[in-house]
């Protein structure tokens, strides 16, 4: 099974700076790349609690990390609830916490949940796959035109947000919008001709915005920073990797506020970014930014 290459791997392990006997929480374990490297670096003299909202990701990580046995404990859930999840699994204060906020390519390309604008799939866009909570379909079919426009502008920085929002509202009066192909067609017809032939797909920003809104991604990041810091042992380290400016701004602000009141020491005055060599080898790393902080001893 091919696994994605962990982004900023050496830099992340260095930022965490863990010693033998470490207790790491990987709050977004994905397919287990960072955790595998961490355990290898610690020669197995560490334990990891791996959390992910995506059950498919957890299954992949379990397969990849099977050789480490009970050194790794797995739990499904949102990283914003990591303290509750940790305590429910018998964990106490962690010496390190890692949050990799990137989206797994498999979630976009293989989940069948409507994350991809290149496939005709049901409009779900929930990482946990649930349909009894708000989905992309329920959002686009119930939000007001102004709410839709605000979501596209705020989370997608979509220049044509008002036009797309208006087109969605008009289209759903004829019939509910339930599939990705229907939404893509609405977006394509809503924007000016020149916007349909840019470098990025015309639906890229709209799909990103709806995904962020449905999964409350930015709210999760904002909530997770103080929770993670509060669950770290004295001298423990939090490392957060973000992949777009909205996330990075929240991480930066959250850590600086905690530093200002003396709760943490910032380990990264400026974010660590990938080298040109890493970007060439792993293009998905291009937008990554790593920030880290250590709790006061």
N, C-alpha and C positions, 0 to 999 in steps of 0.2 A: 504493500500500500504506500503510495507516495505521500509524504508529509511536507507541509510548507516549511520553508526555511525560516527559523526564528529571526526576527528583525533585531538589530542592535544587540546581538547575543552577548558578546564579550563586555560591552559597555553596561548592559543590564546586570550581569553577574558581578561586575566590579562595583556598581552602585549599591547593590544589595550587601556586598562585603560580609558574607556570612561565614561563620566558623563551624567546625565539627560540632555536632549536637544541635545544629540550628533547627528551628521549626518555622518553615515557610508556608505561607498561604498564597497559592496561585489562584487569585480570584477570578481569572478568565483563562482557564487552563487550555482551552482549545484542543488541539491534537497532541498536546503535551511536550512541545519542543523545548520551551524554556525549562520546564520541570526536569526533563531528561538530562539536559545539560547541567542543571544545578546539582542533581544527584551524582552525576559523573564527577563533577568538580569536587564534591564533598566526599567522594569515594563511598557513597551510601551512608555516611555518618551524619544523616539528617533525616527529617521527616517532612512530608508535604501534605497539606490539605488542598486538593484541587477542586475548584468550584466552577461550574458553568451552567448557564441557563439552557443550553442546547444538549439534549440527551444524546444526539448523534455524536457530538463532539466528545462527550464523556465516554461513550463507547469506544471511540477511536483512541482516546488517551489511555483508557484502561488496557487496550490491546498493546499499545506502544510501551507502556510502563509496567507490564505484567511481571517482568523479571525482577522488579524491585520489591515485589510482595507487599508486606504490610508497612513498608516505608511510605506508601502513598495511600491516602484515604480520599475517596471521591464523594462529592455531594452535588445534587442539582439545586440551583438557585441563582438569584441575582446577587452580584458582588456587593451591592449596596446593603445587603443583609448579612454580610460575612460574619459579623460578631455573633448574631443569632444562630447562623448555621454552624459556626465553629463550636459554640457552647453546646449545641444540640448533639454534636459529635464528640463531645468530651475533650475539646481543645481549650487550653488556656492561652495566655498571652503569647503572641507570635514574635519571633525575632526578626522576621522579614515578611513583607507583603508585596506582591507583584500584581499590578493591574495592566494588562495589555488590551487596550480598547479597540484594537483592530478587528475587522470583520473577516471571518474565515472565508476563503474563496469557495469552499464547499457549500457554505450557507447560501451564497449567491447563486452558484451554478448547479447544485445538485439537490437542494432541499425540496424543491417543488412547492415552496411556500410563497412564491410571488415576489422574491427579492430582485429577480432579474427582469429587465425590460426587453431582453432578447428572447424570452421564452413565453409561451402562452400558458399561464398558470393561474390558479385561484389567487385572488388578492388577499393574502393573509398577512405576510410580512411580520410575523411574531417569531422571535427566536425560540420560544418554547413550543411553538406550533399550535397553541390553544386557539380554539375558535369560539369559546364561551366568554372570552374577554374581547375588548376592542381590537378589531383587525383593520387592515388597510381598507377593506371594502366598507366596513361600517363607518370608518372615518370619512371617506370620500363621498359616501351617500347620505351622511347626516350633518356634517359640519356646515356652518353658514358660509356664504361666499367670502365674507371678510375673514372668517377663521381660516379658511383654506388659503387665502392669499397671504395671511400672516405666517402660517406654517411654512409655506413655500419660500417666503422672503427670509424668515428668521433661520430656518434649519437648512435650507438649500441655497440661499443667496441667489434665488432665481429672478433674473431681470424681468421676466414676463409673467410673474406671479399673478397679478390681477387678471390678465387675459386668460391664463390657464384656469384659474379658479372660476371665472365666469363661464368658461366652456364646460367645465365639469358640472356645474349647477344646471346648465341648460341640457346637457346630455342625460343627466340622471332623471330629469323630468319625463323623458321618453321611456327609459328603462334603467333599472339599477345597474351600476358598474361593478362587475363581479370578477373580471379577469384582467390580467396585465395587458393583454393585447388591446383590449378596449380602452384602457387608460392611455396607453401609448398613442393610439390613434387620435384620441381627444387632444392630447398635448401637441402632437404633430400638426393638427389642423388649427390649433389656437395661436401658434407663434408665427412671426413673419417668415417668409420664404428663406431669407438668408440664414436664419437661425437653425434651419433644419439640416444644414450641411457643414456644421462646424466640426472641430476635432473631436469633441465629446458628443455622445448620443444626445439627441434632443430631450430625452426623458431622464437623463442622469440626475439632474438636480432635484426634480420633482420626486423621483423614487427615493432618493436619499432623505429628503425632507419628511416624506410620509413615514419611512422606516424609523427615523429618529423620533417622530411624534408618537407613533404607535407603541414603541418600546420604551418611551420616556428615557431615552439614552442620556440626555444632558442632565436631567434631574437625578438620574442614578449616579452620574459622575460627581455631581455636586454633593449628594448625600453621602457618597462613599468615602470622600477624603477625610472628614472628621471622624467617621466611624472607624476607618482603618487605623488612623493615628491613635485613637483612644484604645485600640485593642493591641497595639504593639507594646512589647516589654520595654523598659527603659533602655535607651541606646539602640532600639530597633529601627529598621529602615523600611520606608515605603518608596517603591519605584513605580511610576506611572508612565505608560507609553500611550500617546495619543496620535491620531492620524488626520485630524482636521482642526482648523483654527478655533472653532467654537469649543471643542473639548479642551484643547491646550489652554485656552484663556481661563476656563473654569479651574483646571488643575493649578495653573500659575497663581491665580487669585487665592484659591483655597489654601495653598501651602504658604503663600506670603502672609496671609492673615494669621496663620498659626505661628509663623516665625516672629511676627510683630509682637505677639503676646508671650513669646518665650517658650512655647510648647515644643517647637522643633528647630533644628538647625538645617538650613537649606544646603544641600550638597551640590546643587546645580543652580548657580546664579542665572545662567542662560541654559536653554534646553540643549541636550546632546542630540545631534542629528547624524544620520548615516554619512559615511564617506562616499566619495564618487565611485570608489571601487565596489562598495557594497551595493550601491544603487545599480551599477552595471550588472552585478551578479543576481540581484534580487530587486527588480523594479518596484515591487509593492512596498519597499522600504522608503521610497522617495519622500513621502510626506511625514514620516515618523518623527516624533519629538519625545525625548525621554527626560523626565524631571524626577528628582529624588530628594527626600528629606529624612533626617534622623531625629528620633525623639530624644529629649534631654535625659541624661543618666541621673 
